[in-house]
Amino acid sequence: MIRYDLDRYWSDGTRIDIFAAAEKIHATRVVNDIGKLTYSIPFNERYLDSLEKGQMIGLWRNNRHQFKTYYTLLDWRATTDERGLKKIECYGECLNHILKSRIVAYPAGSPQAEKYGKPDNVIKAIARENLGQDAPEERRIPNLTIEPDYDEGSQSITKGFAWRNALTVCQEVSDMTLRDTTPIYFDLFAYDLQNLRFATFAHMVGTDRRPSTGNPTLVGEQYGNLKNATTEWITSQEATVIYAGGQGEEADRVIKIAQDLDRIALSAPYGRIERFKDARNDENEDNIQKQAEEALNEAKPFVKVRGTLSETAGSKYDVHYNWGDFVTVESYGVSLDCMIKEVGLTYDANTGMESIDVKFEGVVT
């Protein structure tokens, strides 16, 4: 029998109550993004009066804390349905919501709003300077530890992002690495509310469950656990030559070029596909060249596999795989390493039924 509990806390970590009487619960956790929690309970005036903005809710499934996060209570409502039944419905977002609550509050040209370095270091610097120890005191999150820089990432990047949302910028930096040999992900997580942590992850957020580990989780129609599979071969977004334009005007503007001669030759005489990269915010010519090379790397053709996992005896959530893990997926002749990017848990206490929605995604260039 499946059991779900909701553990409710004040924002300082003091427990309010633990609640096992929710009628319906739906919770998601998403790599590099905001996970959401919704739940409904029969109307209870005392419970309604106890709800306050900023309360934190932990989700437990069969006595196991789910997703290494807590959900911040944001919205709630009392409602009456067409049968006259009254209920309370609540909505919250996972700890990555804190990143969404910050902008990069520094002007263009400042060291906090223009970065050059390994993606690992850049993402952590954004967190430190906007919600961590290097932010002004009024912007800091207490009990938050940001891990040290590890110089991870295949290549250094250049990026400016004054006055933009901190979560969006971190997502963009991560996206710049996803086709590199060392993709970088990030997460704000906690096992308890007295110890929040922000970290980056090279290669994956979760556990490696590919064949090379000796304890694989294999996904495919032949294993009975693959649904809604889509395999795409994408070349429409390709570019083989990048012109990056730095500072200056007209003939005096600095222009740097990056090109992939092998891909140009592969589709000759039509293999030259040009694109312009605006790099006017950088006056360093070496950095402009690097921006051209980064844009060229991002514009490679790629194969993308998406789908959902269904449970089988040898493929069960929280046993054989979890949120953020890597598995190997076989689909339409392509065998590809895929990250379990999103897990959704839905529970209906009225029927005792649970559904688990697991979405994965993998890209290879």
N, C-alpha and C positions, 0 to 999 in steps of 0.2 A: 504494500500500500504506500502511495506517495504522500508525504506530508510536507506542507509549506508553512513557514512561519515568517512573520515580519517583526523585526527587532527595531524598536523606535528609540531614538536618542535625541537629546538636545545637542546643539552644535558644539558644545564643549566636551562631548563624549559621555555625559551622564545619561544613563538609561532611563527612559520613560516607562516603557512596557514592552512586552512581547505578545504578539497577536497572532492567533492561529485560526481565527474565524472569518477570514476574508472569503467572500463568495467567489470572486474571480481575481486572478493575478496575471499580469502579462509583463515580463521583464526582458529587456534586451541588453546585450553588451556588444560593442562594435569596436574593432581595432581602429585606433587613430580618430575616434569620433565619440559622439555623445550616445550613451546607452540610456534607455528610458524605462520607467516603472509606472504602471497603472494598476490600481486595485480598487475593488468596491466591497463595501460591507453593508449589512442591514443598518438602517438608520438608528443611530444612538446619539441622543442629544449631548450626553456627557463627552463622548468621543469627539463629536463635532466641535464642541467648545474647547477641547484640548489641542486642536490643530493650530499650529503657528508656522509662519514662513521660516524656512531654514532648518526645520527639524530634519534629522538624518535617519534613513531607514535601511537596515540590512536585510537581505533576502537569504533565507535558509531553506534548503531542500534536503529532506531526510537527514537533518542535523549537520549538514555541510554548508558552510558559508559560500555563497555563489559569487563568482566573478571578481573576487578581491576588490570589491568596491562597496560604497554606500550611496544611496540615492537621496539627493536633496529635495525635500518637499517644496514644491513650487505653487501648485494650483490644487484646489479642492472645491467640491460643490455638493450640495444636497439636492436630490431630485426625486420626483415621483413619476413612475412609469404609467403606461396606459391601463394597467390593472389596479392602480392605486397603491402599489408597493413603493415604499420610500427607501432610499439608500444614500450612502455617502460614497463619492468617487474621488480618488486622489491621484495626483500626477507628480512624478519626480524625475530628476536626471542624475546620472552617475557623476563621479568626481571630476571627470573631464569637463563638466559644466564650469568648474572654477577657471579653467583656461579660457573658456568662452566669455567669462565675465570680465576679462581684461583686454585692453588695447595696448599696443606698443606706444606708450605715452611719451614719446621722445621725437624731436624734430628731425627732418631729413638732414643727412650729413653727420648726425651725431653717431658716436661709436655704438650706441645701443640700438640704432635703427638701420645701420649698414654693417653687414658682417661678411667676412671672408674667412673660411676655415672648413674643417671637417663637419659634416652634417650633425654628428653627435654633439659636438661642442656648440654649434650654432643654436640647435633646439634647446639645449640646456641653458644657454645664455639668455634666450628669450624668456624662459621660465624664471630664472634667477632675478632678472632685471625688472620683471613685471608682477611677480607674486612671491618671489623668494627673498633670500637674504640681501641681494643687491638692489632691491626696490626700496623706495622711500617707506618709512615705517608704517604709514597709514595704508599702504598697498600690500603689505606682507600678510601671508597666511600663516597663522601660528601652527606649530606641530608639523610643519612641512619640511622634509629633507629632500634636497635635490642632489642626486648622485654626482660624483666627480666626472670631469671630462675624461673620456677614454680615447679620443682621436679616432673614432670609428667612422667608417665610410670609405668607399673605394677612392673617391677623389674629393678635393676641396671644392666648395661652392662659393659663389658671390651673390648676395641678395640684399636689396633695400626694402624696408617695409614700415616706414614711419606712419604712425597713427592708425595702423590696421589692427584687426582683431588678432589676438595672440594665438588662439586655437587655429584659425585659418592659416596663419603664417607657418606654424609648426606643421600643419598638414601639407602645405606646399613644399616645404623643405624635404619632408619625408617622400613626397611624390617624386621629387627630383632624383631620388636614389633607387626607385623601385625596379628599374631595369639595369642597375649596376650589379656587380658581383657581391656587394655587401649592402643590401637594402637596410635602411634605418627606420625603426618605428618608435613610438613613444607612448607613455601611459602615466596617468596620475591614479594611484591605487592605494589601498590600505587594508590591513587585516584588522585594525582597530582604529578608532577615531583619535587616539592620542599619538598616532604615528602615521601621518600621510607621507607618501613618497612619490617623487617624480623621477622617472628613469627613461632612458632610451634603450633600445634593444637592437642589436645587430642580427640580421637574418630573420628573427621571429620573436613574438611576444611570449608564446607558450612553449610546448614540448615538441621535439622532433619525433614524428611517428612515421618517417619514411623507411623504405626497405633497408637502407644502409645501417639503421640503428639496431637491427635484429629483432625489433618488436613493433612491426609496422601495422598501421591501419590502412588497408587498401580500399580504394573507392572505385566503383565501376558498376555498370549494369550487370556484368557477369557475377558480381558479388552480391547483388540484390539490394544494394544500399545507395544507388545513385538515382536521383529524380531530377527532372527538369534540366537536363544537361544541355549546355550550349557551348560549342567550340567555334571560335571566330578566328579567321586569318585576316588581319588588318594591315593593309598597305596604304589606305587612302589618306592617312595622316603623315605619311613619310616625307622627309626632306633629306636631300643629300648634300646640299651646300647651304651654309649659313653665313650671311653677311651681318656682322654686329657693328652697329654704329655708336661710337662714343661721343665725346664732346666736340664742339666746333660746328661751323655752318658751311653749307654748300661744298665746294671743293676742298675746304680746309677741315672738314669733319673727319675724325679718326675712324677708319673702317678696318676691321679685322675679319678674316675669312677662315672658316673651317669646312672641310669637305671630306667625303668618304669615297675614295676613288674606286674601291671594290664594288660598292653598291651602284655607283654611276655606270660602271662597265657592265654590271649584271643586266641592266635594262637598256643598254645602248640600242639605238641612238636617243632614247627618251629618258635615260636614267638621271639626267641632271634636273633636280627639283629644288628650286631656290626659295629661301625664306629670309626675311629680315628680322633681326633681333635688336630692339631698342635698348642700348646700354649707355644712354647719355648721362645717367647719374654717376658714372664711374669715370674718373679722369686717368686711372692707371691703365696703360695700354696692355700690360700682361693680363690684368683682370678682364679687360674687354675680350681678349683672345680666349680666355677661359670661359667666358659667358657664351661665346660662339661655339666652343667645343661642347659645353653642357647642353646647349640647345640642339646640337647635332645628335648627341647621344639620345636625347629625349624623343627625337623624330625618327627613330628606327622603326621598321615594320615589326609587328609582333603577333604572337598567337595567344589568345585569351580563352580560358576555360572557366565557366561559371555553372553553378547548379546548387542543389540542396542534398543533404544527407538524410536517409531514412534509417531507422534503427533495425538492426538484425541481431542475431545472437552474438555475433563477433564484432559488432559495431554499435556500441551503446554509449550515449552521452554520459560524461562524468566517470566513465570506466575506460573506454578505448580512445576517447578523444575529448577535447574541451576547447573552450574559446581560446583563439590565438595559436592553436597547434598547427603544425605542418603535416599534411598527409599527401600521398601520391594518388592522383586521379587518372583513370584511363577513360578516354572519351573520344569516339570517332577516330580511332587510330592514333591519337595523341596521348602520350603518357607525360603528365606534368605535375610538378610539385606545387601544391596549392595550400594557401593559408585558410584556416577556418576563421573567416573575417567577422562573422556575426552569429551569435546564438540568441534565439528567442525562446523563452519558457512561458507557457500559458497553462494555467490551472483553473479548473472549474470545480469548486467544492460541492456544488449541487449534484453533479454527476460522478465526481471522483476521477474525472478524465484529465489527462495531461497531454499536451502536444509540445513537441520540441522542433523548432525550426532552425536548421543549421545551414548557413550559406557560406560557400567557399569561393575563392577566386585565385587564379594563378595566371601569370604572364611570363612569356619567354620571348626574347628577341632573337 
